[in-house]
Amino acid sequence: MNGIDFDRTEVGQEFEPLVKPAIDKIQVVKYAGASGDFNLIHLDEDTAQNVGLPGVIVHGMLTMGFLGQLAGQLVGTNGFVKRLKVRFLGMVFPGDVLICRAKVINKDESNRTLDLSISAERELGAPLTAGEATLQFWSNEKI
């Protein structure tokens, strides 16, 4: 994917969501290894329940990574993700299918940036992770 065209993007525009298939335990274990976060609430059902959770929960930073993936795909080769900021609003569980969404909330023509509202949700309108991203687009001036 080459990415979106800055010049054709408008404030309020929503993009095709990125749907992440059901998160399985293997993906959670791989993320634990990649991140070094082996907290047992992410890996062991008994430990998670003993601390009051309904079961194993997916790393919040993995859901942030999904939103980073969406932002990166949107800017494509036309620039880069300049900023990514999220807050965790709910728990993600193995088996969840996440829908990652992005909407333009600001367009700065002089700096060629787009600010996006981003979210990952299991159900429409109930974000589990939400935040903002800034996409920086390369200048289209010829050298």
N, C-alpha and C positions, 0 to 999 in steps of 0.2 A: 504494500500500500504506500503510495506516494505521500499521502496526507491531504488535508483539506487546503483549500485555496484561501489565503488570508483576505484577498480583495473581494471575494464573493461571500464572506462570512458576515453575519449581522448579529447584533445584540438580540437576545431572545431565542436565537436559533438553537434547536436541540439536535443532537447527533444520534445516529444509529447506536443503540446500546451494545455493549460488549457483554455477552452472556457467558458466564463461566459455568461449565457443567458441574454436576454434583462433586463437591470436594470429598475425596476419599482419604482414608487413613494413611495411605502411601504418600499422598501429596503433603499431608501434615508432617509425617516423619521426615520426608525429604526437606521440607522447609526448616524443621528443627535442626537438621544437620547443616544446612546452608547458613542459617542464622546463628547457630550456636545456642539457641534457646530451647533447652531440654526440660523446661518446667513441666512437671508431670501432669498439670491440669490440661495440657495439650495432648498428652500421650496415654494416660492411664485412667480408665473409667473410675476405678475405686478411689484414687486420689482426688479426682475432680469432685466426686460426690461427697467425699469426706470433708471437703472445704466448703460445701454448700451449693455447689453448682449442679445443674441437672444432669451433667455428663461432660465428657471431653469437649473443650471449646477450641476452635481454630484460632491460631495466632492472629491478633489484630493487624500486625504488620503484613501478614500475607494478604489481607483484604486491601490494605493500603497499596501493596504491590500491584494488585489487579487494577486499581484506579490509576496507578502510574503507567501500567501497560496501556490502558485506554488513552491517556493523555499522549503517550509516546506515539501510538498509532495515529492519533488525530494530527499531530504536527508532522509526522512522517519524516521525510528527508528535506522538508521545507524550513526546518529550524530545530528547536530543542525545547524540552520542558525546563523552564527557568525556575519554577517554584511548585512545590506540592505540599499541601498542608491538610491534615485531616483530624477529625475527632471521632472517637469510637462511641457509638450510641447504643449498641446492642450486641449480643453474642451471636457468633456464627458457629454452626455445628457441622461436623462431618455429615455429608449427605445433602447439605444445602446447595441449591443452585442460586448463584448471585447474578443480578442484573446490574451492570455498571453503567451509569448515565452521566452525561455531560451536557451543560447548557452554557452558552455565551452570556456572561453578565457584564462585560465591559470590553470595548475594542479601542485601542490606542493607536491611531493611524500614524502618528509621528514616531513612535517607538516600535511599531509593528508587533504589538503584543495583543493577545487575547487572554482575558481572565475568564475562567470557567468555574461554574458551580459543579461539583462532582459528587456522586453518591453511589454506594453499593447497597442494594436492597434484595431481600428475599421475597417481599411482597410489595406491590405497587404502592408508593407513597409512604413506605415505612423504612427509611434508611437505617442501616446498621453501622455504616461508616459514611461520613459526609465531610466535605471540605471544599477547598479551592485549588485550582492549578493555574499557572500562568504559562502560556506558550509564547516563546520568542521566535519570530519568523525572520529568516534571512532577508536582507534587502534585495529588491528585484532590480537594482540598478546594475547596469553592465559596467565592467571594469575596462 
